[in-house]
Amino acid sequence: MTINAAILILTQNTIERKVYLKTSLYFLFKNFNHIYKYPIIILHEGDYKERDIQEILGGIRGDYKNLVTFKIIDKEDFELPNYIDKDKLEKSINSQIVPYWRNTKYRLMCNFWLNHFTKYCDNYDYVMRLDDDSIIEETINQDLFKLCKEKDTIYMSNIVHVDCGICNYGMKELFLELFPEKKNIIDTLFVKTDINKNNTFYNKFVDLYKIINDNKEITDNIEINMPIMYYNNFFITSTAFWKRNDVKKTINHINKSGNIFYYRYGDAPLQTIIISLFESDKIVRTVFKYSKRMQRECFIDLNNNINQYMPKDYINTTCIFDKK
């Protein structure tokens, strides 16, 4: 069975990211693609010149380097949409309310993986996303694309987690506006908590809420809904799904809110929820040893604080399905 599929990696030409990319490609070939030989498309913003490309290809063994191509993404894919209030966005980002609040570039990346990635895989039926700092840590003894085809799968991923509720504030309500008849399903996709006046985040969140909502007041107890999501720094998806009119309508509804930028709505929970609402029986979790930078390293946030989100030992993962 021939599967028309490709692997997409989005990267930047910095010293740090080139080191990650080389490592990720090594393990991708060692543990999967030297067997199945799928084309790999490395997307960048035009910052990879010929010498940089040859440096990356030089680290790929033998003829396997012929599977790798570099493609410049459209300039507008990483530009702020014209409906975003830049002053509001700047004030929101400057709040740095939680360690993983991140910056404009990160939000543009989230927007890319919701709105733009499909045009770079128009010629393929399936596409795998792999981040440049993702590592496949063990040999995968089956063709994952073939498995998706055989099972009529629309979405396959690995690690299941709960995302930051503040970063995704109002996401549940946004989906309820569009799908009130699917409330029971939407309820299962979020974990509820509250922020009251005794919480250390309360005053910061009130200030943030006023920035985003034009000085509108908020109640004493703030309901926060944390979305359950697949880590989509690795996923395989059917490209046809994202071209459906009902899916496009849903994405446009999300875009109009501006909350990918104002709050930092993640592409991972958005993808997970969209597919769960339309094709929940066509989502498959595949389990293999895999890590993203967040599971391997501590990181310094924009407030210069050191943060750690990796497991406490080398046996466990961060996947909520693997925890008691």
BARO-172963 format. One line per field, with one value per residue: residue number from 1; x, y, z of N, C-alpha, C in turn. Coordinates in steps of 0.2 Angstrom, whole numbers, always signed. Layout:
BARO-172963
seq	NUM  ...
n.X	X  ...
n.Y	Y  ...
n.Z	Z  ...
ca.X	X  ...
ca.Y	Y  ...
ca.Z	Z  ...
c.X	X  ...
c.Y	Y  ...
c.Z	Z  ...
//
This chain:
BARO-172963
seq	1  2  3  4  5  6  7  8  9  10  11  12  13  14  15  16  17  18  19  20  21  22  23  24  25  26  27  28  29  30  31  32  33  34  35  36  37  38  39  40  41  42  43  44  45  46  47  48  49  50  51  52  53  54  55  56  57  58  59  60  61  62  63  64  65  66  67  68  69  70  71  72  73  74  75  76  77  78  79  80  81  82  83  84  85  86  87  88  89  90  91  92  93  94  95  96  97  98  99  100  101  102  103  104  105  106  107  108  109  110  111  112  113  114  115  116  117  118  119  120  121  122  123  124  125  126  127  128  129  130  131  132  133  134  135  136  137  138  139  140  141  142  143  144  145  146  147  148  149  150  151  152  153  154  155  156  157  158  159  160  161  162  163  164  165  166  167  168  169  170  171  172  173  174  175  176  177  178  179  180  181  182  183  184  185  186  187  188  189  190  191  192  193  194  195  196  197  198  199  200  201  202  203  204  205  206  207  208  209  210  211  212  213  214  215  216  217  218  219  220  221  222  223  224  225  226  227  228  229  230  231  232  233  234  235  236  237  238  239  240  241  242  243  244  245  246  247  248  249  250  251  252  253  254  255  256  257  258  259  260  261  262  263  264  265  266  267  268  269  270  271  272  273  274  275  276  277  278  279  280  281  282  283  284  285  286  287  288  289  290  291  292  293  294  295  296  297  298  299  300  301  302  303  304  305  306  307  308  309  310  311  312  313  314  315  316  317  318  319  320  321  322  323  324
n.X	+4  +4  +7  +2  +11  +19  +32  +32  +42  +44  +55  +68  +82  +93  +107  +104  +92  +96  +104  +95  +87  +95  +98  +85  +81  +91  +86  +74  +76  +84  +75  +63  +61  +72  +67  +54  +55  +49  +45  +52  +49  +56  +51  +53  +57  +64  +76  +85  +99  +109  +121  +118  +108  +115  +123  +114  +109  +121  +123  +114  +113  +120  +110  +98  +97  +92  +78  +74  +69  +69  +58  +52  +41  +26  +26  +16  +11  +17  +14  +5  -13  -24  -35  -31  -27  -14  -8  -16  -12  +2  +2  -5  +5  +16  +11  +15  +9  +9  +22  +23  +18  +23  +28  +25  +29  +28  +14  +11  +16  +7  -4  -1  -1  -14  -20  -13  -4  -9  -8  +5  +5  -3  -2  -3  -10  -9  -1  +13  +17  +32  +41  +55  +63  +59  +60  +60  +61  +63  +63  +51  +40  +31  +23  +17  +9  +3  -5  -14  -21  -26  -35  -43  -41  -41  -34  -19  -9  +2  +6  -5  -12  -15  -19  -14  -26  -27  -20  -29  -41  -58  -60  -68  -81  -81  -82  -94  -103  -103  -107  -119  -127  -118  -114  -112  -102  -92  -90  -83  -70  -63  -56  -62  -58  -56  -52  -49  -50  -40  -30  -14  -14  -24  -26  -17  -23  -36  -31  -26  -38  -45  -37  -38  -52  -56  -57  -67  -76  -74  -80  -80  -76  -66  -69  -60  -56  -47  -41  -41  -29  -20  -3  +3  +15  +20  +11  -1  -11  -26  -26  -37  -47  -45  -49  -63  -79  -86  -76  -68  -76  -77  -64  -63  -72  -65  -54  -59  -61  -49  -41  -31  -20  -22  -24  -16  -21  -18  -13  -13  -23  -34  -34  -36  -49  -57  -57  -62  -75  -80  -76  -74  -72  -62  -50  -34  -23  -6  +7  +23  +41  +44  +49  +48  +56  +52  +50  +62  +71  +74  +68  +70  +60  +51  +52  +64  +64  +68  +61  +53  +46  +47  +46  +48  +57  +66  +58  +44  +31  +25  +12  -6  -13  -5  -4  -8
n.Y	-6  +10  +26  +42  +54  +66  +73  +87  +100  +115  +128  +139  +149  +149  +148  +139  +133  +126  +117  +109  +105  +97  +86  +82  +77  +67  +57  +55  +49  +38  +31  +30  +35  +30  +18  +19  +30  +43  +59  +74  +90  +105  +119  +137  +154  +160  +162  +152  +150  +144  +138  +136  +126  +116  +113  +107  +96  +89  +82  +71  +55  +46  +42  +46  +60  +65  +64  +76  +92  +110  +123  +140  +149  +158  +175  +182  +173  +174  +186  +198  +197  +208  +211  +212  +221  +230  +237  +233  +219  +220  +225  +215  +204  +209  +208  +195  +184  +171  +158  +152  +161  +168  +175  +187  +180  +167  +166  +168  +157  +147  +151  +149  +134  +132  +139  +140  +129  +119  +122  +119  +106  +102  +92  +80  +66  +63  +71  +73  +82  +87  +95  +105  +103  +91  +74  +57  +44  +30  +15  +15  +3  +1  +7  +23  +31  +22  +15  +25  +26  +13  +13  +23  +35  +52  +60  +58  +56  +58  +61  +66  +80  +93  +109  +126  +135  +149  +154  +150  +156  +158  +150  +138  +144  +150  +139  +134  +144  +142  +129  +125  +114  +104  +103  +93  +86  +95  +99  +88  +90  +99  +104  +111  +125  +137  +154  +164  +178  +176  +170  +169  +173  +181  +196  +199  +193  +200  +212  +209  +204  +216  +223  +216  +216  +229  +237  +231  +225  +211  +196  +192  +178  +169  +159  +146  +136  +123  +116  +99  +91  +85  +84  +93  +94  +83  +76  +67  +70  +69  +78  +82  +84  +97  +105  +105  +113  +115  +114  +125  +135  +135  +138  +151  +157  +156  +163  +176  +180  +184  +178  +169  +177  +187  +180  +169  +157  +140  +131  +117  +113  +118  +111  +98  +100  +104  +93  +83  +87  +85  +73  +62  +49  +46  +48  +43  +37  +35  +26  +29  +31  +47  +64  +81  +97  +103  +92  +88  +98  +113  +129  +147  +160  +175  +184  +181  +170  +154  +139  +123  +109  +96  +77  +69  +59  +47  +37  +40  +49  +64  +62  +63  +51  +41  +42  +38
n.Z	+0  -5  +3  +2  +8  +20  +30  +40  +46  +55  +57  +63  +58  +69  +80  +91  +87  +76  +81  +88  +77  +70  +79  +80  +67  +66  +75  +70  +58  +62  +70  +63  +49  +41  +38  +32  +23  +20  +12  +18  +23  +26  +34  +33  +36  +26  +31  +30  +21  +6  +11  +24  +22  +17  +27  +36  +28  +27  +38  +37  +33  +19  +5  +11  +13  +2  +4  +10  +9  +8  +11  +8  +18  +15  +17  +23  +32  +44  +49  +58  +59  +51  +59  +72  +87  +89  +100  +111  +111  +113  +127  +133  +131  +138  +151  +155  +163  +167  +167  +154  +145  +134  +118  +104  +93  +96  +97  +83  +78  +83  +77  +64  +64  +65  +54  +42  +39  +30  +17  +13  +11  +1  -9  -3  +6  +19  +33  +44  +58  +65  +78  +78  +89  +94  +99  +93  +103  +102  +92  +80  +76  +65  +51  +53  +45  +36  +46  +50  +37  +36  +47  +44  +50  +56  +65  +73  +88  +102  +117  +130  +138  +150  +146  +150  +159  +160  +149  +139  +141  +141  +130  +131  +131  +119  +110  +114  +110  +97  +96  +104  +105  +107  +120  +130  +125  +124  +138  +142  +138  +145  +160  +175  +185  +199  +201  +215  +226  +234  +227  +220  +207  +205  +205  +194  +184  +183  +179  +167  +160  +159  +150  +139  +137  +136  +148  +155  +169  +180  +188  +206  +209  +197  +184  +177  +163  +159  +145  +139  +130  +115  +114  +101  +95  +89  +77  +67  +53  +43  +28  +21  +30  +36  +26  +25  +24  +36  +46  +42  +44  +58  +62  +57  +66  +78  +74  +73  +86  +91  +100  +100  +99  +109  +122  +120  +115  +112  +98  +99  +109  +102  +90  +95  +101  +90  +81  +90  +91  +78  +73  +83  +84  +76  +80  +86  +98  +98  +106  +110  +114  +117  +116  +119  +120  +131  +140  +143  +147  +158  +157  +153  +157  +150  +160  +166  +174  +180  +175  +177  +169  +167  +169  +185  +185  +175  +170  +170  +160  +154  +151  +154  +153  +157  +170  +187
ca.X	+0  +7  +3  +4  +11  +25  +33  +33  +46  +44  +61  +72  +90  +97  +112  +100  +87  +99  +106  +89  +85  +100  +96  +78  +82  +95  +82  +68  +79  +86  +70  +57  +61  +76  +64  +49  +57  +44  +48  +53  +49  +58  +48  +57  +54  +68  +82  +90  +103  +111  +126  +114  +104  +120  +125  +109  +109  +127  +122  +110  +118  +119  +105  +92  +97  +87  +71  +73  +68  +68  +53  +51  +34  +23  +28  +10  +9  +20  +12  -1  -19  -26  -40  -27  -25  -7  -7  -19  -8  +8  +0  -6  +11  +20  +9  +18  +5  +11  +28  +23  +14  +27  +28  +21  +32  +25  +7  +11  +17  +1  -9  +2  -2  -21  -23  -9  +0  -11  -6  +11  +4  -9  -1  -2  -16  -8  +5  +15  +21  +37  +44  +63  +66  +55  +64  +57  +67  +64  +61  +44  +40  +26  +22  +11  +4  -1  -9  -19  -25  -30  -40  -47  -39  -40  -29  -15  -4  +5  +6  -11  -10  -20  -15  -15  -32  -27  -18  -35  -47  -64  -60  -74  -87  -81  -85  -101  -107  -104  -110  -123  -130  -113  -112  -110  -95  -87  -89  -78  -64  -61  -56  -63  -55  -58  -47  -53  -46  -34  -26  -9  -14  -31  -25  -14  -28  -40  -28  -26  -44  -47  -33  -41  -59  -58  -58  -73  -75  -75  -83  -75  -73  -65  -70  -55  -57  -41  -42  -37  -26  -14  +3  +3  +22  +20  +4  -2  -18  -28  -26  -44  -52  -45  -52  -70  -82  -88  -70  -66  -81  -76  -58  -64  -75  -59  -49  -62  -61  -42  -38  -25  -15  -23  -24  -12  -24  -14  -15  -14  -30  -39  -35  -39  -56  -61  -58  -66  -82  -83  -74  -71  -71  -57  -44  -30  -17  +0  +12  +30  +45  +45  +50  +49  +61  +49  +50  +69  +75  +71  +68  +70  +54  +53  +53  +70  +63  +69  +55  +54  +40  +48  +44  +53  +62  +66  +53  +37  +30  +20  +5  -10  -16  +0  -3  -14
ca.Y	+0  +17  +31  +49  +57  +69  +76  +94  +103  +122  +130  +145  +148  +152  +142  +135  +129  +122  +111  +105  +102  +91  +81  +79  +74  +61  +52  +54  +44  +32  +27  +29  +37  +26  +12  +21  +35  +48  +65  +78  +97  +109  +126  +142  +161  +163  +163  +147  +151  +138  +135  +133  +120  +111  +111  +102  +90  +86  +78  +66  +49  +43  +45  +49  +67  +66  +65  +82  +98  +116  +128  +146  +150  +164  +181  +184  +168  +176  +193  +199  +198  +215  +212  +212  +227  +229  +240  +228  +213  +222  +226  +208  +200  +212  +205  +189  +182  +164  +157  +150  +166  +168  +182  +187  +175  +161  +166  +168  +150  +144  +153  +145  +127  +131  +142  +140  +123  +114  +124  +117  +99  +101  +87  +74  +64  +64  +74  +72  +87  +86  +101  +104  +101  +85  +68  +51  +41  +23  +13  +14  -4  +1  +13  +26  +33  +16  +13  +30  +25  +7  +14  +29  +40  +59  +63  +53  +59  +53  +63  +69  +84  +98  +116  +132  +138  +156  +155  +148  +158  +159  +145  +134  +148  +151  +134  +134  +149  +139  +122  +124  +107  +99  +105  +88  +84  +101  +98  +83  +92  +104  +103  +117  +127  +144  +159  +168  +184  +174  +166  +174  +175  +185  +203  +199  +191  +205  +217  +206  +204  +223  +225  +213  +217  +236  +239  +228  +222  +204  +195  +190  +171  +169  +152  +144  +130  +120  +111  +93  +91  +81  +88  +92  +95  +77  +73  +65  +71  +69  +85  +84  +86  +104  +109  +105  +120  +116  +115  +131  +140  +135  +141  +158  +159  +157  +169  +183  +182  +187  +176  +166  +182  +191  +176  +164  +151  +136  +127  +110  +112  +120  +106  +93  +101  +104  +86  +79  +89  +83  +66  +60  +42  +45  +50  +38  +39  +30  +27  +27  +35  +53  +70  +88  +101  +104  +86  +87  +104  +118  +135  +153  +163  +182  +187  +178  +165  +147  +134  +116  +105  +89  +73  +69  +54  +45  +32  +42  +54  +70  +61  +62  +45  +37  +43  +35
ca.Z	+0  -5  +6  -1  +15  +21  +37  +40  +52  +55  +61  +62  +57  +75  +83  +96  +84  +71  +85  +89  +71  +68  +83  +79  +61  +67  +78  +65  +53  +65  +73  +59  +42  +37  +36  +28  +18  +18  +11  +24  +21  +32  +32  +36  +34  +21  +34  +28  +14  +4  +15  +30  +20  +16  +34  +39  +24  +28  +44  +36  +31  +13  +1  +15  +13  -4  +6  +13  +5  +12  +8  +12  +19  +13  +22  +27  +37  +50  +50  +62  +55  +52  +65  +79  +90  +91  +107  +116  +111  +117  +134  +135  +131  +143  +158  +157  +169  +168  +164  +147  +141  +128  +114  +98  +88  +98  +95  +76  +77  +85  +72  +58  +64  +64  +48  +36  +37  +25  +10  +12  +10  -3  -13  +1  +9  +26  +35  +50  +60  +70  +79  +77  +96  +96  +98  +93  +107  +101  +85  +79  +72  +61  +47  +56  +40  +34  +51  +49  +32  +37  +52  +42  +56  +54  +69  +78  +92  +107  +124  +131  +143  +151  +145  +154  +158  +159  +142  +135  +145  +137  +124  +131  +130  +112  +107  +116  +106  +90  +96  +110  +105  +109  +127  +134  +123  +126  +145  +143  +135  +149  +167  +178  +192  +200  +204  +219  +228  +238  +223  +218  +200  +204  +203  +188  +179  +183  +175  +160  +158  +158  +144  +133  +136  +136  +155  +157  +175  +181  +195  +211  +207  +190  +182  +172  +161  +156  +139  +138  +123  +113  +112  +94  +92  +85  +76  +60  +51  +36  +26  +18  +35  +37  +20  +25  +25  +43  +49  +41  +48  +65  +63  +56  +72  +83  +72  +74  +93  +92  +107  +98  +101  +116  +127  +118  +113  +109  +92  +102  +111  +97  +85  +98  +102  +83  +79  +94  +90  +72  +71  +89  +83  +71  +84  +88  +101  +97  +111  +109  +118  +113  +121  +117  +124  +138  +144  +144  +149  +161  +152  +156  +153  +148  +166  +168  +179  +178  +175  +175  +168  +165  +174  +191  +184  +168  +169  +169  +155  +156  +148  +159  +152  +160  +177  +191
c.X	+4  +3  +6  +5  +18  +26  +35  +37  +46  +50  +63  +79  +93  +102  +108  +96  +90  +102  +101  +87  +89  +99  +90  +78  +86  +90  +76  +70  +80  +80  +63  +58  +66  +73  +58  +50  +52  +47  +47  +53  +50  +56  +52  +55  +59  +75  +87  +93  +106  +116  +123  +111  +109  +123  +120  +109  +116  +127  +117  +114  +115  +114  +99  +92  +92  +80  +69  +74  +67  +63  +52  +43  +32  +24  +22  +8  +12  +19  +6  -7  -21  -31  -37  -25  -18  -5  -10  -14  -1  +7  -1  +0  +15  +17  +13  +15  +7  +18  +28  +18  +17  +26  +24  +23  +28  +17  +6  +12  +11  -4  -7  -1  -10  -23  -19  -5  -2  -9  +1  +11  -2  -8  -1  -9  -16  -1  +7  +19  +26  +40  +52  +66  +62  +60  +60  +63  +67  +61  +54  +43  +34  +25  +16  +6  +0  -6  -15  -24  -29  -36  -44  -47  -38  -35  -26  -10  -2  +3  -1  -10  -16  -16  -17  -22  -32  -25  -24  -41  -52  -65  -67  -80  -87  -84  -92  -106  -108  -108  -114  -126  -125  -110  -109  -103  -90  -85  -83  -71  -61  -61  -57  -60  -57  -52  -51  -48  -40  -29  -20  -10  -20  -30  -22  -19  -33  -38  -28  -33  -47  -43  -37  -48  -61  -60  -65  -72  -76  -77  -78  -72  -72  -65  -64  -56  -51  -43  -38  -35  -21  -9  +4  +10  +24  +12  +4  -9  -19  -29  -33  -48  -51  -47  -60  -73  -84  -82  -68  -70  -79  -69  -59  -68  -70  -55  -52  -62  -54  -38  -32  -19  -16  -22  -18  -15  -19  -17  -16  -21  -36  -40  -38  -47  -60  -62  -62  -74  -85  -82  -71  -69  -65  -50  -40  -24  -12  +5  +19  +34  +46  +45  +50  +53  +58  +49  +58  +73  +71  +72  +68  +64  +56  +54  +60  +70  +65  +63  +56  +47  +41  +47  +50  +58  +62  +62  +46  +37  +26  +13  +0  -13  -11  +0  -9  -19
c.Y	+6  +22  +38  +53  +61  +71  +83  +96  +111  +124  +137  +144  +152  +146  +137  +130  +124  +116  +106  +101  +96  +85  +78  +75  +67  +55  +50  +49  +38  +28  +27  +30  +33  +20  +14  +26  +40  +55  +70  +85  +101  +116  +131  +149  +164  +164  +158  +148  +144  +134  +132  +126  +114  +108  +105  +95  +86  +81  +72  +61  +47  +46  +48  +56  +69  +67  +71  +88  +104  +121  +134  +147  +157  +169  +182  +179  +170  +183  +193  +200  +205  +217  +213  +219  +227  +231  +235  +222  +214  +222  +219  +204  +203  +210  +199  +185  +175  +163  +155  +155  +168  +175  +182  +182  +168  +160  +165  +160  +146  +145  +150  +138  +126  +133  +141  +133  +119  +116  +121  +109  +97  +94  +80  +73  +65  +68  +73  +79  +85  +92  +100  +103  +95  +79  +62  +46  +33  +21  +12  +8  -4  +8  +17  +29  +28  +14  +18  +28  +19  +8  +20  +34  +47  +62  +58  +57  +55  +56  +67  +73  +89  +105  +121  +135  +146  +158  +154  +150  +160  +154  +140  +138  +149  +145  +133  +138  +146  +133  +121  +117  +102  +100  +99  +85  +89  +101  +93  +85  +97  +102  +110  +118  +134  +148  +164  +174  +182  +170  +171  +177  +180  +192  +204  +198  +197  +211  +215  +206  +211  +225  +222  +214  +225  +239  +236  +225  +215  +202  +192  +183  +171  +161  +151  +137  +128  +115  +105  +93  +86  +86  +87  +94  +89  +76  +71  +66  +70  +76  +87  +86  +94  +108  +109  +112  +121  +117  +122  +137  +140  +139  +149  +161  +160  +163  +176  +185  +185  +184  +171  +171  +185  +187  +171  +157  +146  +132  +119  +109  +113  +114  +100  +94  +101  +97  +82  +81  +86  +75  +62  +52  +40  +48  +44  +40  +33  +31  +24  +32  +41  +59  +76  +92  +102  +98  +85  +92  +109  +124  +141  +157  +171  +186  +185  +173  +158  +142  +127  +112  +98  +84  +72  +64  +52  +39  +35  +47  +59  +68  +59  +55  +39  +37  +40  +40
c.Z	+0  -2  +4  +5  +15  +28  +36  +47  +50  +59  +59  +62  +63  +77  +87  +92  +79  +75  +86  +83  +69  +72  +82  +73  +62  +70  +74  +60  +56  +68  +69  +52  +38  +35  +31  +23  +15  +17  +17  +21  +27  +30  +36  +33  +29  +24  +33  +21  +12  +8  +22  +28  +19  +22  +37  +35  +25  +34  +43  +32  +24  +9  +4  +14  +7  -2  +9  +8  +10  +8  +12  +12  +17  +19  +26  +32  +44  +51  +54  +58  +56  +57  +72  +81  +93  +98  +112  +116  +115  +124  +137  +136  +137  +150  +160  +163  +171  +165  +156  +143  +134  +124  +108  +93  +89  +96  +87  +74  +78  +79  +65  +58  +64  +57  +42  +34  +31  +18  +8  +11  +6  -7  -9  +5  +17  +27  +42  +52  +66  +72  +79  +84  +98  +94  +98  +97  +106  +94  +85  +74  +67  +57  +50  +51  +37  +39  +51  +43  +33  +42  +50  +48  +53  +58  +73  +82  +98  +114  +125  +138  +144  +150  +150  +153  +157  +151  +137  +138  +140  +131  +125  +129  +122  +108  +108  +112  +99  +90  +102  +110  +107  +116  +130  +132  +125  +133  +146  +141  +139  +156  +171  +184  +193  +202  +208  +221  +232  +234  +221  +211  +199  +201  +196  +182  +178  +178  +168  +157  +155  +151  +138  +132  +137  +142  +158  +164  +175  +188  +200  +210  +199  +188  +176  +170  +157  +151  +140  +131  +121  +112  +105  +91  +88  +84  +68  +58  +44  +34  +23  +24  +36  +31  +20  +27  +33  +47  +48  +44  +55  +67  +62  +63  +78  +81  +74  +82  +95  +97  +106  +100  +107  +122  +126  +118  +109  +103  +94  +104  +106  +92  +88  +99  +95  +81  +83  +93  +83  +71  +77  +88  +78  +74  +87  +92  +100  +102  +109  +113  +114  +118  +117  +122  +131  +143  +146  +147  +154  +156  +156  +153  +152  +154  +169  +173  +176  +180  +173  +175  +166  +171  +179  +190  +177  +166  +166  +163  +158  +154  +154  +159  +156  +167  +181  +193
//
